[in-house]
Amino acid sequence: MRVVVTGAAGFIGSNVVAGLNDRGITDIIAVDDMTDSRKFLNLRNLKISDYLDRSDFYTRFAAGAFDPVEVVFHEGACSDTMEQDGRYMMETNYRCSVDLLDACTRRGTRLLYASSAAVYGASNVFREDPAFEAPLNVYGYSKLLFDNIVRQRMADLPMQVAGFRYFNVYGPGEAHKDRMASVAFHHVNQFRAEGKVRLFGDYGGWNAGEQSRDFIHVADLVKVKLWFLDHPDVSDIYNLGTGKAQPFNDIAHAVVNGIRARDGQPALSLSEQVAQGFVEYVDFPEALKGKYQSFTEADITRLRSAGYGEPFMAVEQGVANYVDRLLG
């Protein structure tokens, strides 16, 4: 089986490559932009058959190169939600994806692509339905626009096409993302540097640290993607989260106890961590007021209805595993 993974040196892309390798799949064409050379570390111990820069791959693929390719895992994108260059965002996330869809359609190559929960914006309902889709930035809009193209064409597509709206993903391979890395990653580094982690105080009716997100470990995300690889007859657009929101307090609590466990120290309750200064609450930033999502939770009804039945790791398990990987 020959597979293409775009964004292969990135956080999620490299984990997809690792998941494929675990199945013995090594005929993988890795596509990325290695301008940030730190990303090579994500591929260093993985098996691929070729590497192409994104500036070369899409044109050559559209012209029929690399046959036969059974499936493209399209993870490549500009994932910086704060990027203000709308022209760059639309070219990278929308136009590139449409051109790839066109090429896959001509070739009959299956396409499993990354969308984003950012399509929901400030909605308090996270269901794959246009009624609840109202992105707040050009990143979310670029993802939604491609989703809508897929919706328009779905009935006529000759191959599997499935899109996945990622919620808050964390796990190994994200160190190069800097400020865009997960809260868990930043908390580990913060605790090691300062002996404490910081969370936002109360805001918008939510108590300190109780603002909640749907946090999904990247290993669970990869399991879902590989399930779709095994089920080529299943196409649609799906939320990809755990289906259960958890507060940021749970992340901080798991990080502190995970590091303490490695140091041979006993676990503490959250209240004990706060009392001993290991968890600290800071005033909610003025700059984020009115622009912050205090709650996200994937409605995974469609994913379950498609047949995916595996459980997802809760924060307590997933973050403990991640701390071990980061500090191992």
Beta strands, then each sheet from edge to edge (+ up, - down):
strand 1: 3-6
strand 2: 28-32
strand 3: 50-53
strand 4: 71-74
strand 5: 110-116
strand 6: 161-166
strand 7: 168-170
strand 8: 197-200
strand 9: 212-213
strand 10: 215-217
strand 11: 236-240
strand 12: 246-247
strand 13: 279-282
sheet 1: 3+ 2+ 1+ 4+ 5+ 6+ 11+
sheet 2: 7+ 10+
sheet 3: 8+ 13+
sheet 4: 9+ 12-
end
